[in-house]
Amino acid sequence: MRNIRNPKKVVGFKGFSRSRDPEARRARKGIYLLPNLLTTGALFGGFYAILSGFSGHYEWAAMAIFAAMIFDGLDGRVARMTSTQSDFGVQYDSLSDMVSFGIAPAVVIYGWGLNHLGKVGIAAAFVYASCAALRLARFNVQSGLNDGKLFTGLPSPAAAALVAGFVWSSYGMQQSLLLSSFSALLTTVAGLLMVSNLKYPSFKEVDMRGKVPFVVILSIVMGFVVITIDPPRILFILAVVFSFFAPMTWIWKKIAIAR
C-alpha cells in the first residue's frame, strides 16, 4: 500500500515504512571510511597515552597526545574537503576528543606530578576532565549558532597541548612541591579556559585547496624546522601563546577602556 503523503516511503508489514531515498539507505548501511578512520587514529592516540601514563612512560604519553591532535586536525578538514560530513562523524569525533584531550591529559599529568598533592591533585585533574566534557557538550549544542571563525572557550586540543607539553618539556626534572603545585595550577587554568567565554580563532576559514603565495609554504617549512630543534619546549611555548592570547587580549581591552 503506497503512502500518499510521502511518495518516497512505502508502508510495509505491520506499519513499518521503508524509504526509497538512496541517500537514506546509504546512511543506514554504513559510514564514511576516511574521516572516521582518522578519528579512530586520534582515539588510539589518547588510549595509548593513558596506557603509557599508567606504565610511567610520560614522555611517550605526551607524544601520543600530540599525535592525536594531528589526526583530530585532519579528520574534520578531510570530511569537509571530500564532502563526507555526517552526524555520526560529529558524535564520534566528540567522544574521541573526550578521551584524547579530556581524560588522557588528566590521567597523564596526575600520574606524573599531581599525585604528590593528594586530594588537591585529584581535584585539579577532575576540574580539567570535567571542564573538557562541558566544553565539548557546549560546542555540540552551539555548533549551529557559531560562524565557524571563532571558538568560544579554549579548544580541548589546545588545552591538552598545554598540559601534555608541560609534562613533556619537564620530563626528567626532579619532582618537588613547587613543580607539583605549578602543574596543578596549570591544569586547573587550562580547564577553566575551556569553559570560559573567551574567543579563540578556529582557523577553519583557511582554504586548504586554494592557492597560496610561495612565502606561506616557506613559512610552514621553517616552522617545522624550528619545532625540530626542541619539540617539547617549542610545542609547549606555542600552546602557552595560543592559550593565553585571548585572556591577555581581554585584559588589555579592559585596561584600555578604563583609561
Backbone as CSV, one residue per row, in Angstrom:
resi,resn,N_x,N_y,N_z,CA_x,CA_y,CA_z,C_x,C_y,C_z
1,MET,0.857,-1.203,0.000,0.000,0.000,0.000,0.884,1.242,0.000
2,ARG,0.651,2.156,-0.901,1.510,3.317,-1.034,1.085,4.418,-0.061
3,ASN,2.102,5.063,0.544,1.848,6.194,1.421,1.663,7.437,0.562
4,ILE,0.433,7.971,0.498,0.121,9.087,-0.391,0.820,10.362,0.053
5,ARG,0.965,10.568,1.356,1.563,11.807,1.860,3.049,11.893,1.540
6,ASN,3.737,10.799,1.548,5.175,10.800,1.280,5.477,9.739,0.233
7,PRO,5.614,10.130,-1.040,5.817,9.135,-2.095,7.148,8.424,-1.994
8,LYS,8.084,8.934,-1.180,9.389,8.303,-1.049,9.372,7.154,-0.057
9,LYS,8.250,6.957,0.628,8.150,5.898,1.616,7.084,4.899,1.214
10,VAL,7.322,3.650,1.471,6.355,2.589,1.199,6.032,1.917,2.508
11,VAL,4.746,1.806,2.829,4.334,1.187,4.073,4.480,-0.315,3.948
12,GLY,5.236,-0.920,4.859,5.487,-2.349,4.823,4.649,-3.086,5.843
13,PHE,5.117,-4.256,6.209,4.396,-5.130,7.131,4.295,-4.490,8.503
14,LYS,3.145,-4.562,9.120,2.859,-4.044,10.457,3.134,-2.539,10.570
15,GLY,2.957,-1.812,9.490,3.029,-0.365,9.565,4.420,0.206,9.473
16,PHE,5.459,-0.609,9.370,6.815,-0.072,9.251,7.006,0.490,7.843
17,SER,7.717,1.625,7.775,7.928,2.268,6.484,9.331,1.969,5.984
18,ARG,9.453,1.898,4.677,10.737,1.639,4.043,11.002,2.753,3.044
19,SER,12.100,3.486,3.259,12.386,4.638,2.416,12.962,4.199,1.080
20,ARG,12.549,4.905,0.010,13.110,4.669,-1.304,14.246,5.632,-1.616
21,ASP,14.530,6.561,-0.687,15.587,7.542,-0.901,16.942,6.842,-0.822
22,PRO,17.754,6.861,-1.892,19.046,6.165,-1.859,19.989,6.731,-0.825
23,GLU,19.935,8.080,-0.590,20.807,8.677,0.418,20.483,8.143,1.804
24,ALA,19.203,7.993,2.112,18.806,7.466,3.414,19.243,6.021,3.574
25,ARG,19.141,5.239,2.491,19.567,3.843,2.581,21.062,3.734,2.804
26,ARG,21.857,4.594,2.141,23.309,4.566,2.339,23.676,4.973,3.752
27,ALA,22.912,5.926,4.322,23.197,6.364,5.684,22.974,5.246,6.682
28,ARG,21.958,4.383,6.391,21.687,3.280,7.302,22.692,2.144,7.127
29,LYS,23.186,1.963,5.900,24.027,0.811,5.620,25.452,0.979,6.125
30,GLY,26.007,2.187,6.132,27.402,2.334,6.512,27.774,3.767,6.821
31,ILE,29.064,3.964,7.085,29.597,5.282,7.420,30.770,5.567,6.491
32,TYR,31.139,6.833,6.421,32.271,7.227,5.591,33.568,6.747,6.236
33,LEU,34.427,6.146,5.430,35.614,5.482,5.965,36.724,6.452,6.349
34,LEU,37.137,7.329,5.418,38.355,8.096,5.611,38.321,9.021,6.829
35,PRO,37.324,9.919,6.969,37.341,10.799,8.138,37.201,10.051,9.461
36,ASN,36.389,8.998,9.471,36.225,8.236,10.709,37.445,7.384,11.013
37,LEU,38.208,7.024,9.988,39.476,6.330,10.213,40.480,7.261,10.881
38,LEU,40.498,8.517,10.465,41.367,9.498,11.107,40.930,9.759,12.543
39,THR,39.629,9.820,12.776,39.124,9.985,14.138,39.523,8.809,15.015
40,THR,39.507,7.606,14.444,39.952,6.426,15.178,41.433,6.533,15.531
41,GLY,42.230,7.105,14.630,43.639,7.332,14.932,43.821,8.274,16.107
42,ALA,43.009,9.333,16.166,43.060,10.248,17.308,42.643,9.550,18.593
43,LEU,41.615,8.713,18.492,41.165,7.972,19.669,42.247,7.019,20.167
44,PHE,42.924,6.361,19.247,44.002,5.449,19.642,45.146,6.211,20.301
45,GLY,45.433,7.425,19.813,46.472,8.235,20.442,46.160,8.526,21.901
46,GLY,44.899,8.899,22.184,44.509,9.131,23.569,44.538,7.870,24.400
47,PHE,44.088,6.765,23.797,44.109,5.477,24.502,45.540,5.059,24.833
48,TYR,46.445,5.218,23.870,47.845,4.854,24.101,48.479,5.767,25.147
49,ALA,48.083,7.037,25.165,48.605,7.970,26.166,48.202,7.542,27.577
50,ILE,46.969,7.086,27.730,46.511,6.628,29.041,47.303,5.405,29.486
51,LEU,47.494,4.444,28.575,48.258,3.247,28.914,49.708,3.593,29.255
52,SER,50.298,4.513,28.507,51.675,4.927,28.778,51.776,5.649,30.115
53,GLY,50.737,6.431,30.440,50.734,7.095,31.742,50.669,6.104,32.886
54,PHE,49.847,5.071,32.731,49.778,4.029,33.761,51.119,3.315,33.915
55,SER,51.858,3.177,32.813,53.140,2.468,32.836,54.297,3.359,33.267
56,GLY,54.044,4.654,33.435,55.100,5.577,33.838,55.913,6.128,32.686
57,HIS,55.514,5.879,31.445,56.210,6.393,30.274,55.552,7.706,29.851
58,TYR,55.798,8.743,30.608,55.084,10.003,30.410,55.540,10.728,29.150
59,GLU,56.781,10.524,28.751,57.249,11.154,27.520,56.490,10.601,26.320
60,TRP,56.336,9.283,26.259,55.571,8.665,25.182,54.099,9.050,25.261
61,ALA,53.601,9.198,26.464,52.200,9.592,26.632,51.958,10.984,26.064
62,ALA,52.867,11.912,26.340,52.719,13.269,25.812,52.798,13.273,24.293
63,MET,53.727,12.495,23.739,53.847,12.422,22.282,52.588,11.818,21.657
64,ALA,51.984,10.857,22.324,50.759,10.249,21.801,49.620,11.264,21.763
65,ILE,49.550,12.146,22.749,48.507,13.178,22.762,48.713,14.151,21.609
66,PHE,49.959,14.517,21.343,50.218,15.412,20.210,49.925,14.707,18.889
67,ALA,50.200,13.411,18.807,49.845,12.659,17.598,48.336,12.635,17.410
68,ALA,47.593,12.498,18.511,46.130,12.537,18.433,45.648,13.891,17.927
69,MET,46.363,14.952,18.286,45.999,16.288,17.806,46.117,16.374,16.285
70,ILE,47.150,15.740,15.727,47.334,15.757,14.274,46.164,15.059,13.580
71,PHE,45.814,13.880,14.069,44.692,13.152,13.477,43.382,13.925,13.643
72,ASP,43.204,14.544,14.814,41.976,15.296,15.063,41.882,16.514,14.152
73,GLY,43.025,17.130,13.863,43.001,18.271,12.962,42.732,17.892,11.519
74,LEU,43.024,16.641,11.176,42.837,16.193,9.796,41.435,15.697,9.508
75,ASP,40.801,15.033,10.501,39.531,14.366,10.190,38.445,15.334,9.742
76,GLY,38.322,16.453,10.446,37.297,17.406,10.061,37.574,18.058,8.714
77,ARG,38.833,18.388,8.459,39.187,19.023,7.191,39.001,18.058,6.023
78,VAL,39.383,16.811,6.244,39.201,15.810,5.188,37.715,15.613,4.903
79,ALA,36.914,15.585,5.959,35.470,15.413,5.772,34.872,16.573,4.988
80,ARG,35.334,17.814,5.277,34.803,18.967,4.545,35.303,18.992,3.101
81,MET,36.561,18.621,2.896,37.124,18.656,1.548,36.515,17.578,0.649
82,THR,36.162,16.457,1.233,35.599,15.343,0.453,34.079,15.257,0.552
83,SER,33.470,16.228,1.230,32.006,16.260,1.401,31.494,14.963,2.014
84,THR,32.178,14.526,3.074,31.779,13.293,3.763,31.395,13.574,5.215
85,GLN,30.877,14.785,5.487,30.410,15.078,6.837,29.162,14.267,7.148
86,SER,29.018,13.912,8.408,27.836,13.169,8.834,27.617,13.400,10.313
87,ASP,26.381,13.195,10.764,26.082,13.319,12.186,26.857,12.277,12.996
88,PHE,27.019,11.091,12.424,27.808,10.060,13.102,29.240,10.534,13.321
89,GLY,29.835,11.135,12.295,31.203,11.617,12.413,31.343,12.694,13.467
90,VAL,30.349,13.564,13.569,30.391,14.630,14.577,30.380,14.039,15.986
91,GLN,29.494,13.088,16.234,29.401,12.479,17.557,30.629,11.630,17.871
92,TYR,31.115,10.911,16.883,32.308,10.077,17.074,33.523,10.944,17.385
93,ASP,33.647,12.063,16.681,34.755,12.984,16.922,34.692,13.574,18.329
94,SER,33.488,13.886,18.797,33.332,14.440,20.133,33.739,13.429,21.215
95,LEU,33.330,12.177,21.042,33.707,11.139,22.002,35.207,10.890,21.976
96,SER,35.790,10.923,20.776,37.233,10.753,20.657,37.976,11.891,21.344
97,ASP,37.490,13.125,21.177,38.120,14.278,21.825,38.065,14.161,23.345
98,MET,36.972,13.630,23.861,36.855,13.487,25.306,37.909,12.542,25.852
99,VAL,38.178,11.471,25.133,39.198,10.519,25.565,40.599,11.095,25.387
100,SER,40.881,11.621,24.198,42.238,12.043,23.852,42.636,13.364,24.502
101,PHE,41.686,14.298,24.641,42.025,15.627,25.128,41.352,15.972,26.449
102,GLY,40.550,15.046,26.980,39.929,15.261,28.278,40.466,14.309,29.334
103,ILE,40.284,13.021,29.104,40.710,12.016,30.080,42.215,11.795,30.044
104,ALA,42.785,11.626,28.848,44.209,11.294,28.732,45.126,12.331,29.380
105,PRO,44.987,13.640,29.087,45.870,14.610,29.746,45.714,14.620,31.265
106,ALA,44.469,14.466,31.742,44.249,14.464,33.191,44.927,13.261,33.845
107,VAL,44.825,12.089,33.216,45.462,10.891,33.765,46.984,11.015,33.729
108,VAL,47.514,11.523,32.617,48.967,11.618,32.459,49.574,12.588,33.463
109,ILE,49.002,13.783,33.588,49.604,14.756,34.493,49.364,14.388,35.954
110,TYR,48.290,13.653,36.225,48.086,13.197,37.599,49.157,12.175,37.984
111,GLY,49.417,11.216,37.106,50.440,10.230,37.406,51.830,10.818,37.429
112,TRP,52.041,11.892,36.645,53.364,12.499,36.560,53.689,13.365,37.775
113,GLY,52.741,14.159,38.253,53.077,15.073,39.331,51.962,15.412,40.301
114,LEU,50.703,15.337,39.854,49.604,15.746,40.726,49.364,14.759,41.863
115,ASN,49.784,13.510,41.680,49.547,12.515,42.731,50.302,12.834,44.013
116,HIS,51.330,13.687,43.931,52.086,14.062,45.126,51.326,15.072,45.992
117,LEU,50.242,15.614,45.463,49.476,16.620,46.198,48.244,16.042,46.877
118,GLY,48.027,14.742,46.761,46.887,14.108,47.421,45.569,14.533,46.809
119,LYS,44.634,14.940,47.652,43.304,15.312,47.192,43.331,16.557,46.321
120,VAL,44.275,17.438,46.563,44.384,18.634,45.719,44.707,18.240,44.288
121,GLY,45.591,17.269,44.119,45.921,16.789,42.785,44.737,16.125,42.102
122,ILE,43.976,15.345,42.873,42.775,14.708,42.318,41.776,15.770,41.866
123,ALA,41.617,16.813,42.691,40.677,17.873,42.356,41.096,18.609,41.087
124,ALA,42.397,18.897,40.946,42.873,19.604,39.757,42.659,18.767,38.503
125,ALA,42.962,17.469,38.580,42.767,16.590,37.422,41.292,16.476,37.062
126,PHE,40.431,16.403,38.085,38.994,16.279,37.803,38.428,17.580,37.239
127,VAL,38.919,18.717,37.706,38.470,20.000,37.154,38.763,20.044,35.656
128,TYR,39.967,19.611,35.295,40.325,19.607,33.873,39.419,18.665,33.078
129,ALA,39.246,17.430,33.549,38.452,16.444,32.810,36.989,16.885,32.697
130,SER,36.428,17.396,33.779,35.026,17.814,33.749,34.830,19.041,32.862
131,CYS,35.782,19.968,32.887,35.678,21.148,32.022,35.805,20.762,30.560
132,ALA,36.627,19.753,30.256,36.719,19.278,28.879,35.383,18.710,28.420
133,ALA,34.709,17.955,29.292,33.405,17.406,28.944,32.378,18.519,28.735
134,LEU,32.385,19.521,29.611,31.462,20.643,29.474,31.753,21.440,28.210
135,ARG,33.023,21.617,27.906,33.420,22.357,26.699,32.917,21.655,25.434
136,LEU,33.080,20.353,25.377,32.636,19.600,24.206,31.116,19.580,24.097
137,ALA,30.430,19.466,25.246,28.967,19.476,25.220,28.451,20.831,24.748
138,ARG,29.056,21.902,25.233,28.628,23.243,24.805,28.896,23.461,23.315
139,PHE,30.025,22.958,22.847,30.344,23.101,21.427,29.319,22.372,20.563
140,ASN,28.926,21.161,20.974,27.944,20.401,20.201,26.598,21.107,20.162
141,VAL,26.226,21.742,21.262,24.935,22.423,21.331,24.958,23.717,20.527
142,GLN,26.076,24.453,20.581,26.152,25.769,19.959,26.802,25.746,18.583
143,SER,27.101,24.558,18.040,27.803,24.487,16.759,27.028,25.160,15.639
144,GLY,25.716,25.072,15.703,24.913,25.698,14.655,24.752,27.195,14.829
145,LEU,25.151,27.724,15.997,24.995,29.146,16.264,26.270,29.934,16.001
146,ASN,27.418,29.255,15.839,28.688,29.932,15.626,28.918,30.160,14.140
147,ASP,29.731,31.190,13.837,30.042,31.485,12.442,31.191,30.655,11.907
148,GLY,31.832,29.868,12.753,32.905,28.998,12.314,34.280,29.632,12.377
149,LYS,34.363,30.949,12.537,35.650,31.625,12.573,36.238,31.698,13.976
150,LEU,35.388,31.616,14.994,35.838,31.745,16.376,35.286,30.602,17.214
151,PHE,36.079,30.164,18.172,35.640,29.202,19.174,35.349,29.945,20.468
152,THR,34.295,29.547,21.153,34.020,30.062,22.497,34.690,29.148,23.506
153,GLY,35.692,29.673,24.196,36.461,28.858,25.116,37.651,28.215,24.424
154,LEU,38.660,27.897,25.213,39.864,27.272,24.668,39.521,25.901,24.097
155,PRO,39.858,25.627,22.832,39.595,24.294,22.267,40.298,23.208,23.071
156,SER,39.644,22.070,23.222,40.206,20.993,24.036,41.554,20.481,23.520
157,PRO,41.813,20.422,22.197,43.159,20.011,21.770,44.244,20.979,22.232
158,ALA,43.944,22.278,22.231,44.925,23.260,22.701,45.158,23.123,24.200
159,ALA,44.101,22.858,24.958,44.258,22.643,26.397,45.085,21.396,26.669
160,ALA,44.843,20.350,25.870,45.632,19.133,26.016,47.090,19.380,25.663
161,ALA,47.336,20.203,24.641,48.710,20.547,24.270,49.398,21.313,25.390
162,LEU,48.656,22.161,26.091,49.221,22.917,27.206,49.658,21.985,28.331
163,VAL,48.802,21.032,28.678,49.104,20.101,29.769,50.166,19.091,29.342
164,ALA,49.969,18.469,28.190,50.930,17.460,27.724,52.275,18.087,27.393
165,GLY,52.262,19.310,26.856,53.518,19.991,26.556,54.305,20.292,27.804
166,PHE,53.620,20.630,28.880,54.308,20.886,30.142,54.932,19.607,30.693
167,VAL,54.196,18.511,30.619,54.734,17.227,31.083,55.934,16.820,30.245
168,TRP,55.812,16.957,28.940,56.890,16.547,28.034,58.138,17.410,28.220
169,SER,57.952,18.736,28.318,59.097,19.638,28.458,59.740,19.539,29.831
170,SER,58.976,19.088,30.835,59.522,18.954,32.193,59.946,17.529,32.510
171,TYR,59.886,16.648,31.509,60.233,15.245,31.740,61.698,15.125,32.146
172,GLY,61.949,14.372,33.185,63.312,14.199,33.681,63.668,15.119,34.831
173,MET,62.871,16.161,35.063,63.129,17.068,36.183,62.750,16.387,37.495
174,GLN,63.469,16.714,38.530,63.189,16.138,39.839,61.895,16.712,40.393
175,GLN,61.030,15.828,40.848,59.750,16.262,41.385,59.953,17.023,42.697
176,SER,59.158,18.073,42.846,59.200,18.889,44.056,57.804,19.421,44.316
177,LEU,57.608,19.948,45.504,56.304,20.512,45.846,55.981,21.706,44.957
178,LEU,57.000,22.502,44.639,56.775,23.665,43.785,56.355,23.238,42.381
179,LEU,57.026,22.236,41.818,56.699,21.772,40.473,55.309,21.141,40.430
180,SER,54.979,20.351,41.460,53.652,19.736,41.518,52.563,20.787,41.682
181,SER,52.831,21.809,42.484,51.851,22.872,42.695,51.623,23.669,41.415
182,PHE,52.708,23.928,40.687,52.560,24.653,39.422,51.783,23.823,38.399
183,SER,52.036,22.519,38.364,51.295,21.656,37.442,49.812,21.628,37.789
184,ALA,49.477,21.653,39.082,48.071,21.705,39.491,47.427,23.016,39.062
185,LEU,48.162,24.124,39.219,47.643,25.426,38.802,47.442,25.474,37.296
186,LEU,48.418,24.975,36.548,48.317,24.988,35.090,47.164,24.113,34.608
187,THR,47.002,22.955,35.218,45.919,22.045,34.832,44.555,22.675,35.100
188,THR,44.412,23.323,36.256,43.150,23.976,36.601,42.848,25.132,35.663
189,VAL,43.861,25.948,35.390,43.670,27.093,34.492,43.289,26.620,33.092
190,ALA,43.941,25.560,32.608,43.606,25.026,31.288,42.147,24.574,31.242
191,GLY,41.685,23.935,32.311,40.291,23.509,32.359,39.330,24.683,32.370
192,LEU,39.628,25.699,33.174,38.730,26.857,33.260,38.708,27.654,31.970
193,LEU,39.841,27.713,31.268,39.850,28.418,29.985,38.940,27.727,28.969
194,MET,38.810,26.404,29.072,37.935,25.692,28.145,36.474,26.076,28.313
195,VAL,36.038,26.382,29.523,34.629,26.714,29.762,34.409,28.213,29.859
196,SER,35.432,28.997,29.551,35.293,30.448,29.568,34.550,30.913,28.325
197,ASN,34.219,32.196,28.308,33.552,32.794,27.145,34.533,33.542,26.255
198,LEU,35.819,33.337,26.460,36.829,33.983,25.632,36.790,33.415,24.214
199,LYS,37.135,34.236,23.245,37.074,33.854,21.840,38.468,33.483,21.329
200,TYR,38.534,32.329,20.684,39.771,31.835,20.099,39.558,31.585,18.612
201,PRO,40.562,31.862,17.782,40.417,31.607,16.333,40.317,30.114,16.047
202,SER,39.495,29.751,15.091,39.299,28.342,14.754,40.150,27.896,13.566
203,PHE,40.588,28.853,12.727,41.388,28.570,11.529,40.634,27.706,10.519
204,LYS,39.299,27.607,10.668,38.524,26.815,9.718,38.325,27.538,8.393
205,GLU,38.530,28.867,8.400,38.325,29.602,7.163,39.506,29.460,6.201
206,VAL,40.583,28.819,6.650,41.731,28.617,5.771,41.368,27.631,4.671
207,ASP,41.540,28.051,3.441,41.190,27.210,2.295,42.375,26.308,1.971
208,MET,42.240,25.020,2.302,43.328,24.077,2.074,43.480,23.714,0.600
209,ARG,42.446,23.965,-0.207,42.501,23.620,-1.622,42.880,24.803,-2.501
210,GLY,42.915,26.002,-1.908,43.224,27.193,-2.683,44.721,27.407,-2.851
211,LYS,45.090,28.324,-3.743,46.474,28.667,-3.983,46.948,29.697,-2.959
212,VAL,48.200,29.576,-2.552,48.791,30.493,-1.583,50.128,30.973,-2.120
213,PRO,50.612,32.138,-1.659,51.935,32.599,-2.080,53.036,31.638,-1.630
214,PHE,54.159,31.700,-2.330,55.271,30.812,-2.020,55.787,31.037,-0.607
215,VAL,55.702,32.277,-0.110,56.219,32.579,1.221,55.449,31.833,2.302
216,VAL,54.191,31.498,2.061,53.406,30.745,3.037,53.970,29.342,3.204
217,ILE,54.258,28.676,2.101,54.858,27.344,2.168,56.222,27.410,2.842
218,LEU,57.002,28.442,2.502,58.319,28.597,3.124,58.197,28.794,4.628
219,SER,57.196,29.561,5.062,56.987,29.788,6.493,56.619,28.494,7.212
220,ILE,55.794,27.660,6.570,55.412,26.384,7.174,56.626,25.480,7.325
221,VAL,57.465,25.444,6.287,58.674,24.619,6.351,59.589,25.107,7.465
222,MET,59.779,26.419,7.563,60.640,26.969,8.608,60.046,26.718,9.996
223,GLY,58.716,26.694,10.072,58.080,26.379,11.342,58.394,24.968,11.799
224,PHE,58.341,24.026,10.863,58.707,22.646,11.195,60.172,22.541,11.601
225,VAL,61.028,23.313,10.940,62.451,23.298,11.289,62.663,23.789,12.708
226,VAL,61.973,24.862,13.081,62.104,25.404,14.438,61.612,24.399,15.473
227,ILE,60.505,23.722,15.167,59.956,22.749,16.115,60.918,21.595,16.330
228,THR,61.601,21.167,15.274,62.523,20.033,15.411,63.739,20.362,16.259
229,ILE,64.026,21.628,16.491,65.167,21.993,17.335,64.970,21.485,18.763
230,ASP,63.780,21.684,19.291,63.453,21.215,20.643,61.939,21.031,20.715
231,PRO,61.420,19.911,20.194,59.964,19.731,20.093,59.204,19.929,21.402
232,PRO,59.640,19.356,22.539,58.832,19.517,23.758,58.644,20.976,24.169
233,ARG,59.722,21.728,24.195,59.634,23.111,24.679,59.022,24.049,23.653
234,ILE,59.312,23.841,22.371,58.720,24.698,21.342,57.216,24.497,21.280
235,LEU,56.761,23.255,21.310,55.325,22.983,21.285,54.639,23.514,22.535
236,PHE,55.306,23.416,23.680,54.720,23.951,24.916,54.612,25.472,24.835
237,ILE,55.632,26.137,24.292,55.579,27.595,24.160,54.450,28.006,23.227
238,LEU,54.296,27.280,22.115,53.200,27.586,21.191,51.844,27.410,21.872
239,ALA,51.714,26.357,22.679,50.454,26.122,23.389,50.192,27.241,24.401
240,VAL,51.246,27.701,25.081,51.095,28.786,26.051,50.653,30.075,25.350
241,VAL,51.307,30.394,24.224,50.966,31.614,23.491,49.518,31.584,23.023
242,PHE,49.094,30.458,22.439,47.714,30.360,21.950,46.707,30.380,23.091
243,SER,47.015,29.678,24.182,46.058,29.558,25.289,45.845,30.880,26.008
244,PHE,46.910,31.657,26.168,46.810,32.884,26.962,46.709,34.134,26.107
245,PHE,46.631,33.965,24.784,46.456,35.125,23.915,45.093,35.781,24.153
246,ALA,44.043,34.975,24.230,42.692,35.517,24.419,42.527,36.205,25.778
247,PRO,42.923,35.578,26.902,42.772,36.297,28.171,43.628,37.553,28.269
248,MET,44.834,37.545,27.699,45.662,38.751,27.735,45.046,39.851,26.876
249,THR,44.450,39.468,25.736,43.765,40.458,24.901,42.574,41.051,25.643
250,TRP,41.833,40.197,26.352,40.679,40.674,27.122,41.124,41.639,28.226
251,ILE,42.207,41.323,28.917,42.728,42.200,29.974,43.190,43.527,29.387
252,TRP,43.865,43.456,28.236,44.354,44.673,27.594,43.189,45.594,27.200
253,LYS,42.113,45.014,26.684,40.949,45.818,26.308,40.311,46.453,27.537
254,LYS,40.261,45.717,28.643,39.680,46.275,29.861,40.520,47.437,30.385
255,ILE,41.832,47.310,30.300,42.711,48.400,30.738,42.559,49.625,29.838
256,ALA,42.430,49.360,28.525,42.276,50.469,27.582,40.955,51.189,27.820
257,ILE,39.897,50.464,28.116,38.615,51.089,28.398,38.669,51.903,29.692
258,ALA,39.370,51.356,30.705,39.489,52.063,31.985,40.231,53.379,31.852
259,ARG,41.174,53.433,30.927,41.905,54.689,30.716,41.029,55.738,30.044
